[in-house]
Amino acid sequence: MVNQEFKTKTMELIDNLKTACASYGLGNDGNEFKIITQVFLYKFMNDKFGYEVKQIDPRLKKAENWEAEISKYSDEEYEMLLLQLPPDSARLKPEHFISTLFNKQNQEEFHKLFDDTLRDISILNNDIFSVKTGSGAKIKLFDELSQYITDSSERDNFCKALIDKLVNFSFEEIFEQKFDFFANIFEYLIKDYNKDGGGKYAEYYTPHAVAKIMASILVDAPVSNVTCYDPSAGSGQLLMNLAHAIGEDKCTIYSQDISQKSSGMLRLNLILNNLVHSIQNIIKGDTLLSPYHKDGDDLKKFDYVVSNPPFKLDFSDIRDDLDTKKNKERFFAGIPNIPKMDMDKMAIYLLFIQHIMYSLKPNGKAAIVVPTGFVTAQSGIEKRIREKLIDKKMLRGVVSMPSNIFATTGTNVSILFLDKTNSKGDIV
């Protein structure tokens, strides 16, 4: 009952933040996603900080108002408290607390205080929570959210409206909850923002139920100290379910995705699901053209790979850059040619399948969502990939999914399960 109550309250918070955005002309605006997810994350981190410091100091746990009690700390006491926090918890100063901003709402130019607070949190926690680009640049945790309000005279009121939505309840009582709780919350949080807009490497979203099935089939025995990888990670649902099946403390996640929006979603997903230690491995970049994760000069190999890659996409601008001697082994079956028409129908997923096969350790396993036509194609790259999967005894099975199970595509899909330990070559 507690679960359902907090789930309802959390969803109400998300809805209230969306209402605030709509009231200031940002409903369905391209920036609404950033505002909703970043303010939600600020609330989550603030309450997680309160939860953690109460575990450290019994005085704070007993206090009627822990923020007032912690303000009595000396600088030395506060620094010692921060040193005792777990590594996945944000470091906050008293001036960062939501309660502090709430009490300063009448301050002139409040929106600047709001933006400065989020910026300071980003800087203070840059090493823990920053996502990297392929070139090594760091993508900060928070943007200056008030700047999305075009009318500068409305910025103070907008930021006040956001803060007002955050003080009605606390997340502290849900930090003991398990993965499924946060998976459902995350799904609700991003449901309006992870659509297939047809852009570069369109952000396909894998439903939680499908991701859960894929993970349960892949992880059929206890393992530890393993690596998990998704070369087209999107919002990270496949990786989250895989990590949960293994144990969040028994695996390290790696990912790459060309979309900054998707990388931001994945970071949020990792924070919600006790996988902060893997944020340093989340890369915003082009997996096919510039794969980031390496061991020395060679591409890194992984224990588990999961992926729901884009199926068809115009990659004509990089096609010839991929067709190099260096990539011959990785793209062994070939690279689709550039058609004279309908370049947006280039089968980019075939490159991801080949990349995944190349990225598996000798005992590695993988699950890949593919269009069902891949399974039945009688020629071309598709057939050459299937022949290698069978010749090398890598193909463990194929599961056909119900039609239209993916909201973003009407294509019938199947899931390929690869297992390089399948020495008998059995296929189910």
ZIRAQUI-V393072 format. One record per residue. N is the residue number from 1. RES is the residue in three letters. PSI is psi in radians with two decimals (* if undefined). Layout:
N&RES&PSI / N&RES&PSI
This chain:
1&MET&-0.69 / 2&VAL&-0.76 / 3&ASN&-0.88 / 4&GLN&-0.67 / 5&GLU&-0.81 / 6&PHE&-0.55 / 7&LYS&-0.77 / 8&THR&-0.78 / 9&LYS&-0.68 / 10&THR&-0.73 / 11&MET&-0.63 / 12&GLU&-0.68 / 13&LEU&-0.80 / 14&ILE&-0.79 / 15&ASP&-0.68 / 16&ASN&-0.64 / 17&LEU&-0.68 / 18&LYS&-0.67 / 19&THR&-0.73 / 20&ALA&-0.74 / 21&CYS&-0.79 / 22&ALA&-0.64 / 23&SER&-0.39 / 24&TYR&0.44 / 25&GLY&0.31 / 26&LEU&0.17 / 27&GLY&2.20 / 28&ASN&0.26 / 29&ASP&2.68 / 30&GLY&-0.41 / 31&ASN&-0.15 / 32&GLU&-0.70 / 33&PHE&-0.81 / 34&LYS&-0.76 / 35&ILE&-0.88 / 36&ILE&-0.88 / 37&THR&-0.63 / 38&GLN&-0.66 / 39&VAL&-0.69 / 40&PHE&-0.76 / 41&LEU&-0.72 / 42&TYR&-0.80 / 43&LYS&-0.80 / 44&PHE&-0.79 / 45&MET&-0.66 / 46&ASN&-0.82 / 47&ASP&-0.58 / 48&LYS&-0.66 / 49&PHE&-0.82 / 50&GLY&-0.72 / 51&TYR&-0.80 / 52&GLU&-0.74 / 53&VAL&-0.48 / 54&LYS&-0.48 / 55&GLN&-0.47 / 56&ILE&-0.78 / 57&ASP&1.94 / 58&PRO&-0.48 / 59&ARG&-0.68 / 60&LEU&-0.60 / 61&LYS&-0.61 / 62&LYS&-0.36 / 63&ALA&2.49 / 64&GLU&-0.59 / 65&ASN&1.75 / 66&TRP&-0.55 / 67&GLU&-0.70 / 68&ALA&-0.68 / 69&GLU&-0.73 / 70&ILE&-0.40 / 71&SER&-0.25 / 72&LYS&-0.15 / 73&TYR&2.53 / 74&SER&2.91 / 75&ASP&-0.70 / 76&GLU&-0.73 / 77&GLU&-0.69 / 78&TYR&-0.71 / 79&GLU&-0.70 / 80&MET&-0.66 / 81&LEU&-0.78 / 82&LEU&-0.63 / 83&LEU&-0.42 / 84&GLN&-0.11 / 85&LEU&2.58 / 86&PRO&2.68 / 87&PRO&-0.29 / 88&ASP&0.15 / 89&SER&2.42 / 90&ALA&2.52 / 91&ARG&2.09 / 92&LEU&2.60 / 93&LYS&2.77 / 94&PRO&-0.58 / 95&GLU&-0.17 / 96&HIS&-0.27 / 97&PHE&2.55 / 98&ILE&-0.67 / 99&SER&-0.60 / 100&THR&-0.81 / 101&LEU&-0.69 / 102&PHE&-0.68 / 103&ASN&-0.14 / 104&LYS&0.35 / 105&GLN&-0.41 / 106&ASN&0.01 / 107&GLN&2.47 / 108&GLU&2.47 / 109&GLU&0.92 / 110&PHE&-0.57 / 111&HIS&-0.55 / 112&LYS&-0.68 / 113&LEU&-0.74 / 114&PHE&-0.90 / 115&ASP&-0.73 / 116&ASP&-0.63 / 117&THR&-0.84 / 118&LEU&-0.66 / 119&ARG&-0.74 / 120&ASP&-0.67 / 121&ILE&-0.73 / 122&SER&-0.82 / 123&ILE&-0.78 / 124&LEU&-0.52 / 125&ASN&0.36 / 126&ASN&-0.72 / 127&ASP&-0.48 / 128&ILE&-0.73 / 129&PHE&0.03 / 130&SER&2.37 / 131&VAL&2.47 / 132&LYS&2.67 / 133&THR&3.00 / 134&GLY&-0.44 / 135&SER&-0.07 / 136&GLY&-0.11 / 137&ALA&2.59 / 138&LYS&2.36 / 139&ILE&2.04 / 140&LYS&2.88 / 141&LEU&-0.73 / 142&PHE&2.56 / 143&ASP&3.00 / 144&GLU&1.57 / 145&LEU&-0.53 / 146&SER&-0.39 / 147&GLN&-0.20 / 148&TYR&-0.17 / 149&ILE&1.96 / 150&THR&-0.73 / 151&ASP&1.85 / 152&SER&-0.44 / 153&SER&-0.27 / 154&GLU&-0.09 / 155&ARG&-0.73 / 156&ASP&-0.86 / 157&ASN&-0.64 / 158&PHE&-0.83 / 159&CYS&-0.61 / 160&LYS&-0.72 / 161&ALA&-0.69 / 162&LEU&-0.82 / 163&ILE&-0.69 / 164&ASP&-0.55 / 165&LYS&-0.30 / 166&LEU&-0.16 / 167&VAL&0.01 / 168&ASN&-0.46 / 169&PHE&2.93 / 170&SER&2.54 / 171&PHE&-0.14 / 172&GLU&-0.59 / 173&GLU&-0.04 / 174&ILE&0.05 / 175&PHE&-0.20 / 176&GLU&-0.08 / 177&GLN&2.82 / 178&LYS&-3.12 / 179&PHE&-0.81 / 180&ASP&-0.60 / 181&PHE&-0.90 / 182&PHE&-0.51 / 183&ALA&-0.74 / 184&ASN&-0.69 / 185&ILE&-0.78 / 186&PHE&-0.74 / 187&GLU&-0.70 / 188&TYR&-0.67 / 189&LEU&-0.71 / 190&ILE&0.11 / 191&LYS&-0.51 / 192&ASP&-0.06 / 193&TYR&-0.15 / 194&ASN&0.94 / 195&LYS&2.75 / 196&ASP&1.71 / 197&GLY&0.02 / 198&GLY&0.19 / 199&GLY&-3.03 / 200&LYS&2.18 / 201&TYR&1.03 / 202&ALA&2.43 / 203&GLU&1.41 / 204&TYR&2.47 / 205&TYR&2.23 / 206&THR&2.08 / 207&PRO&2.53 / 208&HIS&-0.73 / 209&ALA&-0.73 / 210&VAL&-0.77 / 211&ALA&-0.64 / 212&LYS&-0.71 / 213&ILE&-0.79 / 214&MET&-0.77 / 215&ALA&-0.72 / 216&SER&-0.56 / 217&ILE&-0.70 / 218&LEU&-0.79 / 219&VAL&1.60 / 220&ASP&0.12 / 221&ALA&2.69 / 222&PRO&2.40 / 223&VAL&2.88 / 224&SER&2.77 / 225&ASN&0.83 / 226&VAL&2.84 / 227&THR&2.45 / 228&CYS&2.39 / 229&TYR&2.47 / 230&ASP&2.02 / 231&PRO&-0.13 / 232&SER&1.16 / 233&ALA&-0.44 / 234&GLY&-2.33 / 235&SER&-0.10 / 236&GLY&0.21 / 237&GLN&-0.67 / 238&LEU&-0.77 / 239&LEU&-0.68 / 240&MET&-0.76 / 241&ASN&-0.66 / 242&LEU&-0.80 / 243&ALA&-0.67 / 244&HIS&-0.68 / 245&ALA&-0.61 / 246&ILE&-0.71 / 247&GLY&2.07 / 248&GLU&-0.49 / 249&ASP&0.07 / 250&LYS&0.14 / 251&CYS&2.79 / 252&THR&2.33 / 253&ILE&2.48 / 254&TYR&2.50 / 255&SER&2.87 / 256&GLN&2.46 / 257&ASP&2.43 / 258&ILE&-0.29 / 259&SER&2.18 / 260&GLN&-0.61 / 261&LYS&-0.80 / 262&SER&-0.70 / 263&SER&-0.63 / 264&GLY&-0.71 / 265&MET&-0.75 / 266&LEU&-0.73 / 267&ARG&-0.81 / 268&LEU&-0.74 / 269&ASN&-0.73 / 270&LEU&-0.72 / 271&ILE&-0.74 / 272&LEU&-0.46 / 273&ASN&0.53 / 274&ASN&0.67 / 275&LEU&0.56 / 276&VAL&-0.55 / 277&HIS&-0.28 / 278&SER&-0.05 / 279&ILE&-0.59 / 280&GLN&-0.28 / 281&ASN&0.13 / 282&ILE&2.00 / 283&ILE&2.28 / 284&LYS&1.89 / 285&GLY&3.04 / 286&ASP&1.85 / 287&THR&-0.75 / 288&LEU&-0.77 / 289&LEU&-0.70 / 290&SER&1.21 / 291&PRO&2.27 / 292&TYR&-0.73 / 293&HIS&2.12 / 294&LYS&2.73 / 295&ASP&1.79 / 296&GLY&-2.22 / 297&ASP&-0.18 / 298&ASP&2.67 / 299&LEU&2.47 / 300&LYS&2.50 / 301&LYS&2.58 / 302&PHE&2.69 / 303&ASP&-0.71 / 304&TYR&2.40 / 305&VAL&2.30 / 306&VAL&2.54 / 307&SER&2.46 / 308&ASN&1.35 / 309&PRO&2.83 / 310&PRO&2.46 / 311&PHE&-0.96 / 312&LYS&2.35 / 313&LEU&2.55 / 314&ASP&1.85 / 315&PHE&0.53 / 316&SER&-0.48 / 317&ASP&-0.37 / 318&ILE&0.01 / 319&ARG&-0.85 / 320&ASP&-0.46 / 321&ASP&-0.43 / 322&LEU&-0.46 / 323&ASP&1.26 / 324&THR&2.89 / 325&LYS&-0.65 / 326&LYS&-0.53 / 327&ASN&0.07 / 328&LYS&-0.74 / 329&GLU&-0.68 / 330&ARG&-0.80 / 331&PHE&1.04 / 332&PHE&-0.59 / 333&ALA&-0.14 / 334&GLY&2.94 / 335&ILE&2.25 / 336&PRO&2.44 / 337&ASN&2.83 / 338&ILE&2.08 / 339&PRO&2.80 / 340&LYS&-0.49 / 341&MET&2.88 / 342&ASP&0.91 / 343&MET&-0.34 / 344&ASP&-0.05 / 345&LYS&0.26 / 346&MET&2.29 / 347&ALA&1.37 / 348&ILE&-0.41 / 349&TYR&-0.46 / 350&LEU&-0.55 / 351&LEU&-0.67 / 352&PHE&-0.69 / 353&ILE&-0.82 / 354&GLN&-0.71 / 355&HIS&-0.71 / 356&ILE&-0.77 / 357&MET&-0.70 / 358&TYR&-0.44 / 359&SER&0.03 / 360&LEU&2.45 / 361&LYS&2.90 / 362&PRO&-0.45 / 363&ASN&0.39 / 364&GLY&2.78 / 365&LYS&2.66 / 366&ALA&2.70 / 367&ALA&2.17 / 368&ILE&2.25 / 369&VAL&2.22 / 370&VAL&2.74 / 371&PRO&2.45 / 372&THR&-0.45 / 373&GLY&-0.43 / 374&PHE&-0.65 / 375&VAL&-0.50 / 376&THR&-0.13 / 377&ALA&2.35 / 378&GLN&0.05 / 379&SER&3.12 / 380&GLY&-2.80 / 381&ILE&-0.70 / 382&GLU&-0.84 / 383&LYS&-0.69 / 384&ARG&-0.64 / 385&ILE&-0.82 / 386&ARG&-0.70 / 387&GLU&-0.71 / 388&LYS&-0.69 / 389&LEU&-0.70 / 390&ILE&-0.76 / 391&ASP&-0.68 / 392&LYS&0.09 / 393&LYS&0.70 / 394&MET&-0.44 / 395&LEU&2.08 / 396&ARG&-0.52 / 397&GLY&2.91 / 398&VAL&2.28 / 399&VAL&2.09 / 400&SER&2.33 / 401&MET&2.71 / 402&PRO&2.60 / 403&SER&2.56 / 404&ASN&0.45 / 405&ILE&-0.42 / 406&PHE&2.11 / 407&ALA&-0.42 / 408&THR&-0.11 / 409&THR&2.44 / 410&GLY&0.01 / 411&THR&2.39 / 412&ASN&2.37 / 413&VAL&2.74 / 414&SER&2.87 / 415&ILE&2.14 / 416&LEU&2.29 / 417&PHE&2.10 / 418&LEU&2.52 / 419&ASP&1.88 / 420&LYS&-0.07 / 421&THR&0.12 / 422&ASN&1.18 / 423&SER&-0.47 / 424&LYS&-0.26 / 425&GLY&0.33 / 426&ASP&2.42 / 427&ILE&2.31 / 428&VAL&*
